[in-house]
């Protein structure tokens, strides 16, 4: 997984550690929803909306686009694009 142009996180363990740290830093969660989905041959694009407060990042309310590359029913690469 990769956020914008930051270094890519590789492997389930590294990604799980990152996501757990993010979730554990949430101080208030007000919502998230999928707004649009595009599916094509081996790729999916998902537009998300998020609203939360995080101990390190403060109040966040933004949209994010996730580009997922799929193979054999599994996501093999995912990159998130956002500006917040």
Backbone as ProteinMPNN parsed JSONL, in Angstrom:
{"seq_chain_A": "XXXXXXXXXXXXXXXXXXXXXXXXXXXXXXXXXXXXXXXXXXXXXXXXXXXXXXXXXXXXXXXXXXXXXXXXXXXXXXXXXXXX", "coords_chain_A": {"N_chain_A": [[0.851, -1.172, 0.0], [0.348, 2.3, -0.57], [0.593, 5.718, 0.207], [-0.167, 8.611, -1.466], [2.775, 10.049, -2.656], [4.495, 8.909, -0.856], [6.834, 6.506, 0.576], [6.28, 3.115, -0.437], [4.451, 0.648, 1.392], [5.218, -2.649, 2.072], [4.013, -5.939, 2.053], [1.95, -7.988, 4.215], [2.339, -7.857, 7.034], [3.715, -5.4, 7.522], [1.849, -3.575, 6.503], [-0.371, -4.129, 8.138], [0.612, -3.371, 10.67], [0.937, -0.603, 10.247], [-1.742, 0.206, 9.706], [-3.027, -0.551, 12.102], [-1.761, 1.175, 13.925], [-2.684, 3.606, 12.927], [-5.518, 3.385, 13.333], [-5.564, 3.07, 16.124], [-4.809, 5.606, 16.847], [-6.999, 7.193, 16.436], [-9.183, 9.567, 17.775], [-11.719, 10.445, 17.586], [-14.341, 9.315, 15.587], [-16.27, 10.144, 12.943], [-17.371, 9.395, 10.548], [-17.401, 7.482, 7.446], [-17.563, 6.73, 4.006], [-18.217, 4.987, 0.967], [-18.212, 6.574, -2.091], [-18.088, 6.427, -4.88], [-17.443, 3.856, -7.306], [-15.334, 2.273, -9.595], [-14.859, -0.352, -11.767], [-12.706, -2.344, -13.619], [-10.829, -4.347, -15.952], [-8.909, -6.104, -13.918], [-8.47, -3.954, -12.242], [-9.58, -1.649, -9.766], [-11.212, 1.321, -8.776], [-11.825, 3.388, -6.102], [-13.739, 5.879, -4.624], [-13.557, 7.524, -1.632], [-15.032, 9.029, 1.299], [-14.045, 10.6, 4.262], [-14.287, 11.367, 7.764], [-12.912, 12.371, 10.658], [-11.108, 12.589, 13.817], [-7.742, 12.627, 14.676], [-5.067, 11.736, 16.835], [-2.498, 12.488, 16.029], [-2.828, 13.836, 13.592], [-4.913, 15.61, 13.767], [-8.12, 17.216, 13.151], [-9.868, 15.814, 10.489], [-11.45, 15.913, 7.371], [-12.245, 14.729, 4.429], [-11.873, 13.7, 0.946], [-10.799, 10.701, -0.632], [-9.067, 8.822, -3.065], [-8.77, 5.488, -3.921], [-6.72, 3.345, -5.661], [-6.784, 0.191, -6.828], [-5.067, -2.749, -7.658], [-5.809, -5.886, -8.919], [-5.421, -9.459, -8.658], [-6.137, -12.783, -9.249], [-8.333, -12.675, -7.461], [-7.402, -11.181, -5.312], [-6.158, -8.184, -3.782], [-3.283, -6.869, -5.081], [-1.803, -4.62, -5.184], [-2.091, -1.339, -3.907], [-2.888, 2.048, -3.988], [-3.257, 5.197, -2.477], [-4.765, 8.33, -3.03], [-4.859, 11.608, -1.972], [-5.539, 14.884, -0.61], [-4.938, 16.477, 2.075]], "CA_chain_A": [[0.0, 0.0, 0.0], [1.121, 3.526, -0.664], [-0.146, 6.972, 0.323], [0.382, 9.64, -2.345], [4.119, 9.703, -3.128], [5.306, 8.395, 0.241], [7.33, 5.156, 0.273], [5.307, 2.022, -0.428], [4.529, -0.361, 2.447], [5.196, -3.94, 1.387], [3.733, -7.11, 2.872], [0.808, -7.908, 5.127], [2.744, -7.465, 8.386], [4.004, -3.963, 7.544], [0.589, -2.859, 6.307], [-1.202, -4.317, 9.332], [1.188, -2.527, 11.717], [0.609, 0.784, 9.912], [-3.182, 0.423, 9.865], [-3.352, -0.634, 13.528], [-1.305, 2.422, 14.548], [-3.614, 4.656, 12.51], [-6.801, 3.196, 14.029], [-5.354, 3.32, 17.549], [-4.646, 7.038, 17.037], [-8.268, 7.907, 16.272], [-9.811, 10.023, 19.017], [-13.144, 10.566, 17.267], [-14.663, 8.866, 14.234], [-17.602, 10.655, 12.621], [-17.957, 8.719, 9.405], [-16.689, 7.117, 6.217], [-18.467, 6.066, 3.07], [-17.808, 4.851, -0.427], [-19.048, 7.454, -2.903], [-18.09, 5.934, -6.26], [-16.58, 2.708, -7.591], [-15.12, 1.94, -11.0], [-14.2, -1.653, -11.868], [-12.306, -2.711, -14.971], [-10.037, -5.572, -16.006], [-7.79, -6.16, -12.991], [-8.287, -2.71, -11.498], [-10.759, -1.013, -9.175], [-10.971, 2.665, -8.252], [-12.857, 3.662, -5.104], [-13.71, 7.215, -4.033], [-13.978, 7.486, -0.24], [-15.149, 10.234, 2.116], [-13.695, 10.334, 5.657], [-14.418, 12.452, 8.737], [-12.416, 11.855, 11.932], [-10.044, 13.316, 14.506], [-6.622, 11.732, 14.972], [-4.167, 12.356, 17.814], [-1.324, 13.046, 15.354], [-3.169, 14.603, 12.391], [-5.978, 16.561, 14.051], [-9.435, 17.03, 12.53], [-9.767, 15.539, 9.057], [-12.688, 15.701, 6.627], [-11.691, 14.777, 3.074], [-12.106, 12.596, 0.018], [-9.604, 9.948, -1.005], [-9.257, 7.85, -4.138], [-7.933, 4.296, -3.802], [-6.559, 2.592, -6.907], [-6.44, -1.183, -6.443], [-4.765, -3.703, -8.727], [-6.269, -7.198, -8.473], [-4.981, -10.664, -9.362], [-6.646, -14.009, -8.62], [-9.255, -12.363, -6.382], [-6.758, -10.48, -4.202], [-5.496, -6.917, -4.089], [-1.829, -7.046, -5.078], [-1.207, -3.292, -5.05], [-3.106, -0.325, -3.637], [-2.33, 3.38, -3.768], [-4.255, 6.172, -2.059], [-4.514, 9.707, -3.438], [-5.653, 12.555, -1.2], [-4.904, 16.157, -0.305], [-5.499, 17.009, 3.32]], "C_chain_A": [[0.893, 1.229, 0.0], [0.187, 4.72, -0.549], [0.558, 8.036, -0.503], [1.76, 9.211, -2.842], [5.057, 9.291, -2.005], [5.795, 6.994, -0.117], [6.238, 4.094, 0.427], [5.547, 1.11, 0.77], [4.331, -1.718, 1.787], [4.932, -5.057, 2.393], [2.607, -6.883, 3.865], [1.205, -7.4, 6.504], [2.991, -5.962, 8.478], [2.723, -3.146, 7.396], [-0.315, -2.967, 7.528], [-0.704, -3.424, 10.469], [0.828, -1.063, 11.495], [-0.869, 1.076, 10.177], [-3.606, 0.36, 11.33], [-2.941, 0.643, 14.249], [-2.243, 3.57, 14.186], [-4.922, 4.559, 13.298], [-6.654, 3.494, 15.523], [-5.173, 4.805, 17.854], [-5.924, 7.838, 16.867], [-8.826, 8.298, 17.633], [-11.306, 10.249, 18.835], [-13.337, 10.14, 15.818], [-16.099, 9.256, 13.934], [-18.208, 10.012, 11.384], [-16.987, 8.429, 8.285], [-17.711, 6.47, 5.301], [-17.809, 5.996, 1.696], [-18.761, 5.7, -1.254], [-19.145, 6.989, -4.351], [-17.121, 4.772, -6.39], [-16.521, 2.511, -9.097], [-14.348, 0.632, -11.039], [-13.939, -1.951, -13.329], [-11.459, -3.975, -14.88], [-8.821, -5.48, -15.081], [-7.553, -4.904, -12.18], [-9.629, -2.229, -10.955], [-10.33, 0.345, -8.637], [-12.143, 3.001, -7.338], [-12.664, 5.082, -4.572], [-14.326, 7.129, -2.639], [-14.168, 8.889, 0.305], [-14.882, 9.824, 3.555], [-13.899, 11.58, 6.504], [-14.032, 11.891, 10.101], [-11.463, 12.858, 12.57], [-8.998, 12.291, 14.921], [-5.646, 12.454, 15.892], [-2.948, 13.001, 17.164], [-1.673, 14.012, 14.232], [-4.272, 15.631, 12.609], [-7.284, 16.202, 13.362], [-9.246, 16.855, 11.032], [-11.156, 15.266, 8.491], [-12.298, 15.845, 5.162], [-12.16, 13.598, 2.235], [-10.769, 11.992, -0.375], [-9.971, 8.996, -2.132], [-8.269, 6.711, -3.918], [-7.915, 3.59, -5.154], [-6.015, 1.22, -6.522], [-6.164, -2.018, -7.686], [-5.025, -5.102, -8.168], [-5.662, -8.307, -9.318], [-5.479, -11.869, -8.571], [-7.497, -13.713, -7.382], [-8.653, -11.637, -5.195], [-6.172, -9.16, -4.68], [-3.995, -7.153, -3.996], [-1.087, -5.715, -4.966], [-2.333, -2.294, -4.813], [-2.41, 0.996, -3.342], [-3.472, 4.34, -3.488], [-3.817, 7.567, -2.479], [-5.438, 10.621, -2.648], [-4.838, 13.82, -0.965], [-5.559, 16.706, 0.941], [-4.38, 17.471, 4.201]], "O_chain_A": [[2.021, 1.211, 0.492], [-0.891, 4.728, -1.144], [1.731, 8.333, -0.278], [1.9, 8.119, -3.393], [6.276, 9.318, -2.172], [5.24, 6.356, -1.012], [5.389, 4.179, 1.314], [6.691, 0.827, 1.127], [3.382, -1.91, 1.027], [5.554, -5.109, 3.454], [2.342, -5.761, 4.297], [0.484, -6.592, 7.09], [2.524, -5.317, 9.416], [2.537, -2.142, 8.084], [-0.958, -1.989, 7.908], [-1.505, -2.79, 11.156], [0.458, -0.36, 12.436], [-1.202, 2.082, 10.803], [-4.458, 1.139, 11.758], [-3.684, 1.145, 15.092], [-2.562, 4.407, 15.03], [-5.378, 5.552, 13.866], [-7.538, 4.109, 16.117], [-5.361, 5.225, 18.996], [-5.936, 9.041, 17.126], [-8.93, 7.465, 18.534], [-12.067, 10.246, 19.803], [-12.589, 10.555, 14.933], [-17.032, 8.774, 14.576], [-19.421, 10.073, 11.184], [-15.917, 9.028, 8.178], [-18.608, 5.757, 5.751], [-16.974, 6.823, 1.329], [-19.978, 5.566, -1.135], [-20.191, 7.148, -4.979], [-16.113, 4.703, -5.688], [-17.541, 2.576, -9.784], [-13.295, 0.515, -10.412], [-14.828, -1.829, -14.172], [-11.392, -4.6, -13.822], [-7.822, -4.85, -15.426], [-6.535, -4.795, -11.497], [-10.669, -2.382, -11.595], [-9.228, 0.499, -8.111], [-13.303, 2.913, -7.74], [-11.576, 5.447, -4.128], [-15.474, 6.713, -2.483], [-13.538, 9.834, -0.17], [-15.42, 8.822, 4.027], [-13.712, 12.702, 6.035], [-14.734, 11.038, 10.645], [-11.064, 13.842, 11.948], [-9.325, 11.228, 15.449], [-5.424, 13.655, 15.741], [-2.415, 13.972, 17.7], [-0.896, 14.921, 13.944], [-4.541, 16.441, 11.723], [-7.53, 15.042, 13.032], [-8.554, 17.641, 10.385], [-11.932, 14.492, 9.052], [-12.047, 16.957, 4.696], [-12.754, 12.642, 2.735], [-9.749, 12.678, -0.44], [-11.065, 8.432, -2.146], [-7.072, 6.944, -3.75], [-8.964, 3.277, -5.718], [-4.925, 1.106, -5.961], [-6.934, -1.995, -8.646], [-4.535, -5.46, -7.097], [-5.418, -8.142, -10.513], [-5.263, -11.958, -7.362], [-7.396, -14.413, -6.375], [-9.316, -11.484, -4.168], [-5.746, -9.031, -5.828], [-3.491, -7.584, -2.959], [0.112, -5.687, -4.687], [-3.394, -2.382, -5.432], [-1.468, 1.056, -2.552], [-4.508, 4.316, -4.152], [-2.657, 7.946, -2.312], [-6.655, 10.435, -2.65], [-3.615, 13.826, -1.103], [-6.617, 17.331, 0.871], [-4.624, 17.957, 5.305]]}, "name": "protein", "num_of_chains": 1, "seq": "XXXXXXXXXXXXXXXXXXXXXXXXXXXXXXXXXXXXXXXXXXXXXXXXXXXXXXXXXXXXXXXXXXXXXXXXXXXXXXXXXXXX"}
